[in-house]
Amino acid sequence: MQDMYYEMNVAGLTRQLPLCPLSDKLMIGAFVIFGDMELTTACAKALVERCPEHDVLITAESKGIPLVCEMSRMLGNERYVLARKAPKLYMRDVLTVEVNSITTDHRQTLCLDGKDAEYMKGKRVVIVDDVISTGESLHALEKLLEQVGCDVVGRMAILAEGEAADRKDLIFLEKLPLFNGEGKPID
């Protein structure tokens, strides 16, 4: 099969997204900011301009990390929080929740260090991600933050894929369509 791409403009930059099959009838555009500092910086700047007032930014491992790091730097935040995919030896009093992600073929666990949970308790938190699609990762983060006792004041992503673009509670830069088996956008 010939490689297929979708050309997308986001934050004033054009990128070719490889189309990846989920089934014979459904494909997604792979949006990866890792290593693309021009894109990461442009998207972070555009999201910072729309970011609600907050105390803490959080993302889930791993593709949101460069974005939340750059956003935090631009906002002058001293710290951001990361929900890990597995507990690490240095983590204590770990909070966990399970998640099904569209880009992973198995259930994942999101873990939050107890020190990070204590840091966020009672604070205004904005969830940041690269792409929101089914909303499963977002929902898992919200469940973790509910355990923490903080106030989620915003949900932000570079792209909203498929039906996620219809969400009224999501701040995003562009809509990323889903694609049929021939690589044509599904409306």
N, C-alpha and C positions, 0 to 999 in steps of 0.2 A: 504494500500500500504506500502511496506517495504521501510524504509529509504535507500537512495542511497547516495554514497559519491564518490568524485573524489580526488585521491591522487595527490598532487602537491608539487614540490620542487621550492622554491623561496628564493633567497638570502642565499642559503646553508641550508635552513630549510625545513622539510617536514611537510605538514599539510593535514588533511582530510577535504575537502570542502563539506558540505551538498549540494545535488542537490535540487533545488527549481523549481517547475513547473510554467511556465508562461502561458502555454496552454497544451492541450493533446499531442502536438507534439514538444514542446520546453521547455527545462529546462536550468537554469543557475547554476553555482557553486557559492555558497555564500562565499565570501572572506571577513572576518571581522577581523580587527586588534584590535578592542577595547579589552582592557584587556590583550592582548598578547604582553607584553613589549619586549620579546625576538625577536618576528617577527617584531614588529614596529622598533626596533633599527637596526636590520639587514637590513631591507628594506631601512630605511632612510640612513644608511651608504652607501649602494650600489647606491642609487640615488644621494647622495651628490657627489660621485666620478664621476658622469656623468653630473652634473648640470652646465648649462651655466653660464657665468658671469652675475650677476644680482644685483639689488638693493633691491628688495622686493620679498618675496614668498607670494602667495595667495592660499587659498582653499575655497571650498564651504562647508557649514555645512552638514553633521557632520562627516562622516567616515574619511575624510582627516585630521581632526584636530590633532590627535596624531602624524600622519606622518609629517605634516608641522611643528609642534612644535618641534619634535625631529630633523628634518632637520635644522631648524633655530638654534637650540642649537648647533648642530655640526658645523655649518658654522660660528658661532659667530655673527649671526644677532641679533640685539637688538629687532627686532619686525617682526611679520608676520601679514598678513591681512586675515580676515575671512568674507566671504559673508554669511549672515544669511538667514534662511528660512522665516523669518518674521521680520518686523521692531520691535525694542525694544524701551522702553520708553526713554532710554538714547541717542538714535540715533537722529541726526539732519540732515536736508538737504539730506534725504535718496534717493539714486538712486535704481531703481528696474528694474527687467526683469523677464519674466515668462519662465518656463522650464518644459518639460515633461521628467521625468526620468524613465528608464526601471524598477527600483525597487520600484516605487511609483505608486499607482493606480489613482492619480489625478495630475492636473497641480500644480506646485509649483511656488513660487516667491523667487527669490534671491534678497537680499537687501544689500546695501553697505552704511555704515555710511559716511556722508559728510566729516568728519575729515579724515577718511581713504582714501577717494577719493583725497582729497587735498594732503595728504602725498605721494600718488603714482603718482600724476600728473608729467609727464615728465620723470619718472623713468623706468628702465628696470625691467620688472616683469616676474616671472616664475609662471605658474599655476601648482599646485600640486593636485593630487587626488589619491585615492586608486585604483580604477578600472575605466577605460574608456571603455564604451561599444558602445552605439549609438552615443556618442559625444554630446548629448543634453546639459548636465550640462556644459561641456567644452565650447560649443558654447554660452551658456547663460553668463558664466563668461567673455568670450571674448567680448560680447555685452556690459556688464557692464564696462569693461576696456576701450572699445572704447569711451564710454561716459566720462570717466575719463581723457583720453588723455595721456595714458602711452604707452610704447613700450613692447609688449609681445615678449620676447626673448626665451621662452621655454615653453613646455607643457610636464609634467612628470606624470607618474603613475607607481604604482607597477605592475599592470596587464593591458594588452590590451585584451579585450574580443571580440571574433568574428572578424568581418571585421576591427575593430579599429587597429588590429595588422598590417594591410596593410598601415596605415597612415605613411607617410614619415616625418611628422612634430611632431611626438610623440616619446618621450624617455620613454621606459618602460623596466621592468626587465624580464617579462615572458608573454607568450601568454596564455590566458585562453580560451579554446574552449567553444562553445555552445554545448548543448546536446539534443539529440532527446528524445522522450517520454519514451524510454526504458533506458535512462541514458547513451547512447553511444555518444562519442564525434562526432560532425559534422565537417567534414573537410572543 
